[in-house]
Every structure is written in structure tokens, then in C-alpha cells.
Amino acid sequence: MGSARTLFTVAAPPITSQATELRLHAKDGYPLAGRLWSLSEDRLVHKAVMINSGAGINCGFYNRFASFLADQGVPTLVYDYRGIGGSRPRSLRGFRASVEEWGSKDCAAALDWLSGRFPGATRVVVGHSVGGFVTGFITNGALVDRMLLISAHTGYWRDYGRKARVPMYLLWHALMPFVTRVVGYFPGRRLRLLEDLPAGVALEWAQRRKPDFWSHLKLADGSPDTVSIQRYTRRFDAIRARTLAIRFSDDPFATKEATERILGLYKNVTATRLVLATTDGDGRPIGHFGFFSSRFRDTLWPLVFRELFSETLVNEVSPTPQSASSV
């Protein structure tokens, strides 16, 4: 990463962080399962992180990365959106939830909790995959000091890699809405597609078939719902965080086009774009989910940590001698 790499180093101590199970409350009072990773001893906290999961991903998926951040002295909150993992009701049939609620009620409440728990700390929001745009729906965007987008995309199928486009279109826009209407929710577990999804989230996702992120928001007469669109875009605009957007060269979903599309929603952030390849890690595939594997604890994770907290986080990142590069 050029000179930014030499500003400070990331220690690799033995794992000493501990997990504290939490019960958070969304803006409407809905109970959310959370987990705070932090060091056992008391110390002044200068930075704190929360992770917004991808759709249908249990927050436990991020435990190893959260533990790594905590080992560096950065307490990290993971939590489940309503309807997912530990925040799931007994039955998803008839359960109401939307992507907007994940952001405005769940994510916003988690961010309030983080701010209250670590007052004065630099607040960092990590958004993986769909979590990258869930963040934009929060109602307290001014609390976000820095944002890390990892493999973020909006779900527009034409932004996917060429081989993934048709299969994913059929999955998201044909199979998912059909099965959801029959079952009452999307049975992702049964289909071996991560977690089950509430019907509202699944059907909303299925509606997003066009490049315009807001094209599915329409009134009864078919005209654009400008009131809702303006309300949501104001929330995205309220986030003015210094942002690091990372994608991986072998990720079929978070391509260059997908990265640019989601950054286009955040009109007031200062964004650094970074591309990493398998040669930046252990030589094995990274793809859309692999970054959070503990095998990257000594390679990709320290690299991203340095860049995220570098005071030179600006519009460009110099390429590494290997294959990481800015675009």
C-alpha cells in the first residue's frame, strides 16, 4: 500500500479477547442478539467497530475477524438483524421485516449502543456484502466516523461476473420469490443457501432487477414513490465517513461495477478503493466470503487494519509490489 504500510505495524498477539453476549433493542423495541468482542482488561478505547452482516448470514460468521480486531485493542460488536440467527422469532411465517428496517431500526440501534458504550471513540461500521447498503438506511448517519465496505454490492444482477449473472438472476428473481410466496419465508437453510430470510426481505430483494437502486419503490399507479426515495437518499447522504471499499479479484458478485454502484449511493463519503488478489493472502481463493476465514489472520487482516486506520486514507491507495491495487 505504498508509504501507508509503514505508518505503524499490527501486532499478532495470542488471542486474548473475550466475547460478551448481549441483548440489544432495536428502535422499535424488537430484541436483537449481539456479541461484543473486547479485551478483558480495562483500557481507554480510541476506536470501536460494529459489523453489519450480509443478507442471510448469522453474525457468528464474523466472530474470528471481530476477535482479531479486539486483539488489536478495538472492541467489535457483531449482531443479528431481526429474523436472522439469534434475532429470529419462533416462526418466520407471517413475520414482518424489511431491508429498510434492518438499517433504520436494527443497525441504527446497534450504532447508538456502540456510541454509548464507547463515548469519544472513533466509530467504524463494517458492511459485508448486502450489509454495505443496509448501513445506508440508518437514521443516525452522523455517528459513522469511518466505514469499511467488504465485497459490497447492491444485488443488481448485471454487475455480477459474467458466469454468475444468469444463475443468480434465476435464483434471486425467479426461485426466491416463488418459494417465498409458497412457504411464507425463504428457506435458505433447507436449500443450503445460508440462513432463512423473512418474506419481506426476500421479496424486496427479488424486486431489485434494474440498475436504479430505487426503481422498485412505486405508488399504486406505478409512478415513482418520490417521498420514500427522497427520505432514503437523505439517509445515505447523511453519512460522510472516510470509507475504504475492498473487493477481491476472484469475487463474482462484488465486481468493479458493483463497487462503483454502491459507492454511488453514498454521495458524501470520501472513498478509497482497494482490490486484493489471492497472491495478497495465502494463494487460495478468497471470493465473496473467504476474507473472514482465519487463514487470513496474518496476511489480509493486518493489511486491511493498517489501511482502515491509516491517517492517509484518501482517494487513492498505491499498489503493492504484488497484486493489490486501487481502481
RONU-717539 format. One record per residue (C-alpha): x, y, z; residue number from 1; residue in one letter. Coordinates in steps of 0.02 Angstrom, whole numbers, plus 50000, padded with zeros to 5 digits. Each point is the difference from the previous one (the first is absolute). Layout:
REM residues N
NODE     X     Y     Z  nr rest
NODE     X     Y     Z NUM    a
...
***
This chain:
REM residues 327
NODE     X     Y     Z  nr rest
NODE 50000 50000 50000   1    m
NODE 50146 50116 49971   2    g
NODE 50056 50110 50144   3    s
NODE 49837 49972 50095   4    a
NODE 50064 49826 50047   5    r
NODE 50144 50070 50101   6    t
NODE 49901 50115 50115   7    l
NODE 49979 49866 50133   8    f
NODE 49999 49813 50015   9    t
NODE 49864 49880 50057  10    v
NODE 50051 49886 50141  11    a
NODE 49955 49817 49992  12    a
NODE 49976 49956 50185  13    p
NODE 49918 49839 50058  14    p
NODE 49812 50012 50007  15    i
NODE 49954 50085 50162  16    t
NODE 49835 50080 49953  17    s
NODE 49839 49940 50078  18    q
NODE 49821 49995 49938  19    a
NODE 49858 50073 50102  20    t
NODE 49825 49949 49947  21    e
NODE 49880 50147 49986  22    l
NODE 49815 50031 49980  23    r
NODE 49978 50162 49904  24    l
NODE 49836 50086 49963  25    h
NODE 49958 50068 49829  26    a
NODE 49923 50172 49979  27    k
NODE 49826 49923 50011  28    d
NODE 50047 49891 50149  29    g
NODE 50027 49838 49905  30    y
NODE 50132 49893 50090  31    p
NODE 50162 49970 49906  32    l
NODE 50136 49875 50040  33    a
NODE 50173 50078 50007  34    g
NODE 50177 49959 50054  35    r
NODE 50139 50118 50051  36    l
NODE 50179 49946 49973  37    w
NODE 50122 50094 50110  38    s
NODE 50156 49981 50107  39    l
NODE 49970 49946 50178  40    s
NODE 50098 50138 50082  41    e
NODE 49932 50177 50012  42    d
NODE 50085 50125 49887  43    r
NODE 49963 50163 49915  44    l
NODE 49914 49959 49835  45    v
NODE 50043 50112 49853  46    h
NODE 49912 49898 49864  47    k
NODE 49846 49889 49998  48    a
NODE 49926 49896 49859  49    v
NODE 49832 49924 49958  50    m
NODE 49971 49877 49859  51    i
NODE 49845 49999 49890  52    n
NODE 49976 49825 49932  53    s
NODE 49958 49948 49824  54    g
NODE 49821 49942 49968  55    a
NODE 49965 49830 50073  56    g
NODE 50165 49991 50095  57    i
NODE 50003 49964 50186  58    n
NODE 50109 50124 50094  59    c
NODE 50104 49855 50065  60    g
NODE 50078 49991 49827  61    f
NODE 50098 50157 50045  62    y
NODE 50061 49944 50171  63    n
NODE 50179 49962 49948  64    r
NODE 50025 50168 49916  65    f
NODE 49916 50089 50146  66    a
NODE 50115 49909 50121  67    s
NODE 50151 50054 49897  68    f
NODE 49946 50182 50008  69    l
NODE 49971 49987 50187  70    a
NODE 50175 49927 50021  71    d
NODE 50065 50162 49924  72    q
NODE 49909 50098 50135  73    g
NODE 49848 50040 49892  74    v
NODE 49839 49932 50081  75    p
NODE 49884 49931 49867  76    t
NODE 49812 49973 50003  77    l
NODE 49915 49868 49894  78    v
NODE 49811 49977 50002  79    y
NODE 49859 49917 49905  80    d
NODE 49867 50097 49905  81    y
NODE 49820 49961 50045  82    r
NODE 49948 49832 49927  83    g
NODE 50179 49935 49990  84    i
NODE 50100 49885 50116  85    g
NODE 49978 50045 50182  86    g
NODE 49876 50138 49955  87    s
NODE 49881 49879 49916  88    r
NODE 49824 49973 50069  89    p
NODE 49931 49825 50027  90    r
NODE 49920 50005 49829  91    s
NODE 50040 50106 49848  92    l
NODE 49830 49971 49923  93    r
NODE 49907 50164 50014  94    g
NODE 50152 50087 50075  95    f
NODE 50021 50175 49930  96    r
NODE 50172 50070 49960  97    a
NODE 50081 50101 49862  98    s
NODE 50175 50053 49948  99    v
NODE 49952 50178 50048 100    e
NODE 49954 49943 50176 101    e
NODE 50165 49906 50013 102    w
NODE 50084 50168 49976 103    g
NODE 49884 50129 50080 104    s
NODE 49950 49896 50152 105    k
NODE 50132 49866 50028 106    d
NODE 50163 50073 49935 107    c
NODE 49959 50174 50066 108    a
NODE 49966 49930 50174 109    a
NODE 50162 49899 49999 110    a
NODE 50095 50156 49951 111    l
NODE 49918 50099 50140 112    d
NODE 50051 49862 50122 113    w
NODE 50180 50002 49937 114    l
NODE 50008 50189 50016 115    s
NODE 49933 49995 50177 116    g
NODE 50113 49857 50053 117    r
NODE 50158 50082 49932 118    f
NODE 49974 50189 50007 119    p
NODE 50134 50099 49913 120    g
NODE 50063 49852 49898 121    a
NODE 50014 50005 49811 122    t
NODE 49850 49899 49940 123    r
NODE 50029 49883 49854 124    v
NODE 49860 49909 49909 125    v
NODE 50048 49846 49898 126    v
NODE 49876 49948 49867 127    g
NODE 50024 49831 49917 128    h
NODE 49906 49961 49840 129    s
NODE 49820 50061 50020 130    v
NODE 50051 50074 50167 131    g
NODE 50086 50133 49897 132    g
NODE 49833 50077 49951 133    f
NODE 49905 49954 50159 134    v
NODE 50113 50129 50083 135    t
NODE 49930 50136 49887 136    g
NODE 49826 49986 50075 137    f
NODE 50054 50051 50175 138    i
NODE 49920 50155 50075 139    t
NODE 50157 50053 50095 140    n
NODE 50128 50008 49861 141    g
NODE 50096 50141 50085 142    a
NODE 50063 49871 50126 143    l
NODE 50099 49907 49867 144    v
NODE 50180 50062 50001 145    d
NODE 50073 49870 49883 146    r
NODE 49924 49865 49892 147    m
NODE 50075 49840 49932 148    l
NODE 49908 49920 49856 149    l
NODE 50054 49820 49967 150    i
NODE 49935 49917 49840 151    s
NODE 49853 50121 50004 152    a
NODE 49871 50001 49860 153    h
NODE 49820 50052 49970 154    t
NODE 49939 49834 49930 155    g
NODE 49981 50063 49821 156    y
NODE 50028 49841 49901 157    w
NODE 50086 50078 49849 158    r
NODE 50140 50060 50113 159    d
NODE 50047 49820 50040 160    y
NODE 50138 49907 49910 161    g
NODE 49945 49934 49832 162    r
NODE 49984 49817 50054 163    k
NODE 49899 50046 50155 164    a
NODE 49872 50114 49919 165    r
NODE 49871 49877 49932 166    v
NODE 50008 49877 50148 167    p
NODE 49982 50139 50127 168    m
NODE 49860 50084 49901 169    y
NODE 49903 49837 50001 170    l
NODE 50034 49975 50185 171    l
NODE 49960 50175 50063 172    w
NODE 49864 50052 49878 173    h
NODE 49911 49837 49957 174    a
NODE 50029 49863 50129 175    l
NODE 50009 50109 50156 176    m
NODE 49835 50095 49977 177    p
NODE 49908 49842 49946 178    f
NODE 50060 49896 50148 179    v
NODE 49975 50144 50121 180    t
NODE 49818 50022 49951 181    r
NODE 49968 49813 50017 182    v
NODE 50092 49972 50165 183    v
NODE 49971 50170 50082 184    g
NODE 50186 50037 50014 185    y
NODE 50154 49953 49901 186    f
NODE 50068 49833 50068 187    p
NODE 50183 50034 49968 188    g
NODE 50060 49869 50124 189    r
NODE 49901 49862 49916 190    r
NODE 50069 50053 49832 191    l
NODE 50176 50014 50073 192    r
NODE 50003 50186 49962 193    l
NODE 50054 50072 50168 194    l
NODE 49861 50054 50122 195    e
NODE 49813 50008 49971 196    d
NODE 49935 50172 49950 197    l
NODE 49840 50088 50055 198    p
NODE 49875 50014 49858 199    a
NODE 50009 50190 49992 200    g
NODE 50189 49999 49978 201    v
NODE 49996 49861 49870 202    a
NODE 49863 50079 49896 203    l
NODE 50081 50172 50009 204    e
NODE 50164 49926 49941 205    w
NODE 49910 49912 49857 206    a
NODE 49925 50165 49941 207    q
NODE 50171 50079 49972 208    r
NODE 50029 49951 49820 209    r
NODE 50049 50170 49928 210    k
NODE 50158 50105 50016 211    p
NODE 49902 50139 50088 212    d
NODE 50008 49949 50183 213    f
NODE 49833 50083 50036 214    w
NODE 49904 49939 49846 215    s
NODE 49892 49881 50103 216    h
NODE 49929 50142 50106 217    l
NODE 49838 50042 49912 218    k
NODE 49828 50066 50043 219    l
NODE 49839 49906 49962 220    a
NODE 49989 50082 49828 221    d
NODE 50175 49942 49954 222    g
NODE 50084 50170 50016 223    s
NODE 50159 50021 50105 224    p
NODE 49973 50018 50187 225    d
NODE 50101 50160 50009 226    t
NODE 49963 50031 50184 227    v
NODE 50076 49834 50053 228    s
NODE 50144 50016 49877 229    i
NODE 50045 50173 50065 230    q
NODE 49987 49942 50181 231    r
NODE 50119 49855 49970 232    y
NODE 50124 50096 49894 233    t
NODE 50013 50132 50138 234    r
NODE 50055 49862 50118 235    r
NODE 50138 49942 49882 236    f
NODE 50051 50182 49976 237    d
NODE 50013 50025 50188 238    a
NODE 50148 49880 50008 239    i
NODE 50161 50098 49972 240    r
NODE 50123 49871 50063 241    a
NODE 50173 49968 49931 242    r
NODE 49971 49835 49912 243    t
NODE 50107 49854 49945 244    l
NODE 49914 49892 49867 245    a
NODE 50084 49832 49974 246    i
NODE 49963 49872 49867 247    r
NODE 50089 49841 49949 248    f
NODE 50055 49957 49825 249    s
NODE 49917 49829 50007 250    d
NODE 49834 50059 50074 251    d
NODE 49861 49967 49872 252    p
NODE 49877 50118 50086 253    f
NODE 50092 50153 50064 254    a
NODE 50079 50047 49834 255    t
NODE 50071 50170 49954 256    k
NODE 49830 50049 49930 257    e
NODE 49911 49944 50158 258    a
NODE 50122 50096 50110 259    t
NODE 49976 50159 49901 260    e
NODE 49811 49981 50004 261    r
NODE 49992 49986 50189 262    i
NODE 50123 50142 50026 263    l
NODE 49887 50103 49888 264    g
NODE 49865 49987 50133 265    l
NODE 50116 50079 50129 266    y
NODE 50022 50169 49917 267    k
NODE 50086 50086 50146 268    n
NODE 50132 49874 50052 269    v
NODE 50185 50013 49959 270    t
NODE 50035 49827 49929 271    a
NODE 50160 49902 49977 272    t
NODE 49983 49851 49883 273    r
NODE 50110 49849 50026 274    l
NODE 50011 49838 49900 275    v
NODE 50081 49846 50076 276    l
NODE 50047 49839 49913 277    a
NODE 50038 49825 50059 278    t
NODE 50186 50040 49995 279    t
NODE 49972 50129 50137 280    d
NODE 49945 49860 50115 281    g
NODE 50050 49818 50004 282    d
NODE 49975 49967 49815 283    g
NODE 49833 49915 50026 284    r
NODE 49832 50069 49938 285    p
NODE 49920 50144 50094 286    i
NODE 49839 50026 49905 287    g
NODE 49849 50082 50082 288    h
NODE 50014 49921 50172 289    f
NODE 50179 49942 50023 290    g
NODE 50072 50160 50074 291    f
NODE 49924 49956 50170 292    f
NODE 50091 49833 50009 293    s
NODE 50131 49993 50138 294    s
NODE 50131 49945 49873 295    r
NODE 50015 50184 49953 296    f
NODE 50037 50055 50179 297    r
NODE 50184 50031 49962 298    d
NODE 49983 50066 49822 299    t
NODE 49841 50089 49943 300    l
NODE 49934 50050 50171 301    w
NODE 50154 50099 50056 302    p
NODE 50010 50081 49828 303    l
NODE 49818 50058 50008 304    v
NODE 50022 50055 50181 305    f
NODE 50146 50112 49954 306    r
NODE 49908 50078 49854 307    e
NODE 49838 50027 50096 308    l
NODE 50084 50093 50141 309    f
NODE 50132 50087 49897 310    s
NODE 49993 50188 50013 311    e
NODE 50038 50006 49813 312    t
NODE 49836 49915 49954 313    l
NODE 49955 50105 49848 314    v
NODE 49941 49975 49823 315    n
NODE 50142 49889 49943 316    e
NODE 50100 49855 50068 317    v
NODE 50165 49960 49916 318    s
NODE 50017 49823 49931 319    p
NODE 50100 49872 50096 320    t
NODE 50152 49915 49923 321    p
NODE 49887 49849 49974 322    q
NODE 49824 50023 49936 323    s
NODE 49896 50110 50114 324    a
NODE 49953 50158 49910 325    s
NODE 49886 50148 50000 326    s
NODE 49875 50026 49860 327    v
***
